[in-house]
Amino acid sequence: MRHFPLGRPARIAVMASGRGSNLEALLKAFPPDNPLGRIVLVISDRREALALQKALEAGVEAAYVPWSRRQGAAGRERFERLTEQLLMDRRIDLILLAGFMRLLSPEFVQAWEGRILNIHPSLLPQFPGLFAQRQALEAGVSETGCTVHFVDAGMDTGPIVLQRRVPVLPGDTVETLAERILEQEHLAYPEAVRKVLSGEV
């Protein structure tokens, strides 16, 4: 099913758990006057996430929605129920996961099929899951990169929108490699979102 283009600016929500560096790139790429879409909501499962502060500084609604690890499945169900209500109330068309460090349920993902994207710091299907940069170094590969993909019920397994490649240099550490990948993420994510919203993919 093709969801885009909409014929109007899309209303975008970003879900983030951390410092929000990809969020910053997306906010710059999709300001209020962008004809393709604009970010109208940022959701975080961490009250102290810098992403929430950056959203407020940009004049975007920021919402903390708790996700209790101690409650297990019930914690995720509550998070998803509250989040779904927010998304519906704000008439969201597209969800962007940007450093959101939780695995959403298959039911939630299926409801947003074709309308939820994620960015991952490897050339998927290589090195899915956590610590992708460390995985790349331990595997001894000569290049890695980042991937923007649609989210499905698996772990970083959804259809790929685009990738950007980054060489692994002699003497690289997890930190230096991660920083160079992040530079490409800031270019790749806005580009991928433009492709989706314009109906190219």
SEGU-843652 format. One line per field, with one value per residue (C-alpha): residue number from 1; residue in three letters; x, y, z. Coordinates in steps of 0.2 Angstrom, whole numbers. Layout:
SEGU-843652
k	[NUM  ...]
r	[Ala  ...]
x	[X  ...]
y	[Y  ...]
z	[Z  ...]
END
This chain:
SEGU-843652
k	[1  2  3  4  5  6  7  8  9  10  11  12  13  14  15  16  17  18  19  20  21  22  23  24  25  26  27  28  29  30  31  32  33  34  35  36  37  38  39  40  41  42  43  44  45  46  47  48  49  50  51  52  53  54  55  56  57  58  59  60  61  62  63  64  65  66  67  68  69  70  71  72  73  74  75  76  77  78  79  80  81  82  83  84  85  86  87  88  89  90  91  92  93  94  95  96  97  98  99  100  101  102  103  104  105  106  107  108  109  110  111  112  113  114  115  116  117  118  119  120  121  122  123  124  125  126  127  128  129  130  131  132  133  134  135  136  137  138  139  140  141  142  143  144  145  146  147  148  149  150  151  152  153  154  155  156  157  158  159  160  161  162  163  164  165  166  167  168  169  170  171  172  173  174  175  176  177  178  179  180  181  182  183  184  185  186  187  188  189  190  191  192  193  194  195  196  197  198  199  200  201]
r	[Met  Arg  His  Phe  Pro  Leu  Gly  Arg  Pro  Ala  Arg  Ile  Ala  Val  Met  Ala  Ser  Gly  Arg  Gly  Ser  Asn  Leu  Glu  Ala  Leu  Leu  Lys  Ala  Phe  Pro  Pro  Asp  Asn  Pro  Leu  Gly  Arg  Ile  Val  Leu  Val  Ile  Ser  Asp  Arg  Arg  Glu  Ala  Leu  Ala  Leu  Gln  Lys  Ala  Leu  Glu  Ala  Gly  Val  Glu  Ala  Ala  Tyr  Val  Pro  Trp  Ser  Arg  Arg  Gln  Gly  Ala  Ala  Gly  Arg  Glu  Arg  Phe  Glu  Arg  Leu  Thr  Glu  Gln  Leu  Leu  Met  Asp  Arg  Arg  Ile  Asp  Leu  Ile  Leu  Leu  Ala  Gly  Phe  Met  Arg  Leu  Leu  Ser  Pro  Glu  Phe  Val  Gln  Ala  Trp  Glu  Gly  Arg  Ile  Leu  Asn  Ile  His  Pro  Ser  Leu  Leu  Pro  Gln  Phe  Pro  Gly  Leu  Phe  Ala  Gln  Arg  Gln  Ala  Leu  Glu  Ala  Gly  Val  Ser  Glu  Thr  Gly  Cys  Thr  Val  His  Phe  Val  Asp  Ala  Gly  Met  Asp  Thr  Gly  Pro  Ile  Val  Leu  Gln  Arg  Arg  Val  Pro  Val  Leu  Pro  Gly  Asp  Thr  Val  Glu  Thr  Leu  Ala  Glu  Arg  Ile  Leu  Glu  Gln  Glu  His  Leu  Ala  Tyr  Pro  Glu  Ala  Val  Arg  Lys  Val  Leu  Ser  Gly  Glu  Val]
x	[0  7  4  14  13  -1  -5  -2  13  14  13  29  32  50  53  70  78  94  103  93  107  97  82  92  96  78  71  83  77  58  54  36  37  43  30  33  31  36  39  25  29  43  41  53  53  66  61  79  82  90  79  64  74  79  61  55  69  63  45  39  28  38  30  38  29  36  41  43  56  50  33  39  26  13  25  27  8  5  18  11  -7  -2  9  -5  -17  -4  -1  -20  -24  -10  -15  2  6  24  34  53  63  79  89  74  81  66  58  40  27  23  5  10  22  9  -3  10  16  24  23  37  56  72  90  103  122  127  125  110  108  125  127  109  104  115  133  134  150  158  152  159  176  177  172  186  176  184  168  152  139  121  104  87  74  55  51  44  41  59  76  82  74  62  64  79  76  94  112  127  144  159  176  184  201  216  216  198  189  171  170  179  169  153  156  160  144  134  139  132  116  113  113  104  89  82  86  77  62  61  61  47  36  38  32  49  50]
y	[0  17  31  45  58  66  81  92  94  78  79  70  63  59  46  48  41  51  67  70  74  65  75  91  87  82  98  108  98  99  117  123  130  114  109  90  90  96  89  93  81  73  58  51  37  46  61  68  65  80  77  84  100  102  100  113  125  122  126  108  99  88  73  61  45  33  15  5  -10  -17  -19  -30  -32  -21  -7  -8  -9  6  16  11  15  32  35  29  41  56  51  50  67  76  68  61  54  48  42  43  33  43  34  27  12  1  -12  -9  -22  -31  -24  -6  -8  -16  -2  10  -1  10  25  22  24  20  24  11  13  -1  -7  -18  -33  -33  -29  -27  -23  -15  -10  -10  0  -12  -27  -19  -17  -35  -42  -33  -26  -12  -2  1  15  19  13  21  8  5  -3  -20  -33  -39  -32  -19  -30  -19  -14  -2  16  21  18  29  20  25  17  9  17  10  14  17  15  13  31  38  26  31  49  47  37  49  63  52  49  67  68  51  53  69  62  46  55  66  51  43  59  62  45  40  24]
z	[0  -5  8  0  -7  2  -8  8  20  31  50  57  74  80  93  102  118  119  114  98  85  71  77  75  57  54  62  50  35  39  46  47  29  20  7  10  29  46  63  75  89  98  110  122  134  145  154  154  135  127  112  122  126  108  102  114  108  90  95  93  105  117  126  139  139  152  148  163  161  178  171  156  143  153  152  134  132  142  132  116  121  127  111  99  107  105  87  83  92  83  66  63  45  48  62  63  75  79  93  100  110  112  102  97  97  81  83  84  70  59  62  55  41  27  39  51  48  57  55  60  60  49  31  35  34  42  61  66  84  97  96  77  76  88  78  62  70  77  61  52  38  27  26  36  36  40  33  33  33  35  52  53  67  66  73  59  45  36  18  15  9  7  13  15  16  28  27  42  44  52  71  71  88  92  95  80  69  77  74  56  53  63  50  36  46  47  28  25  36  29  11  15  22  7  -4  6  7  -12  -16  -24  -13]
END
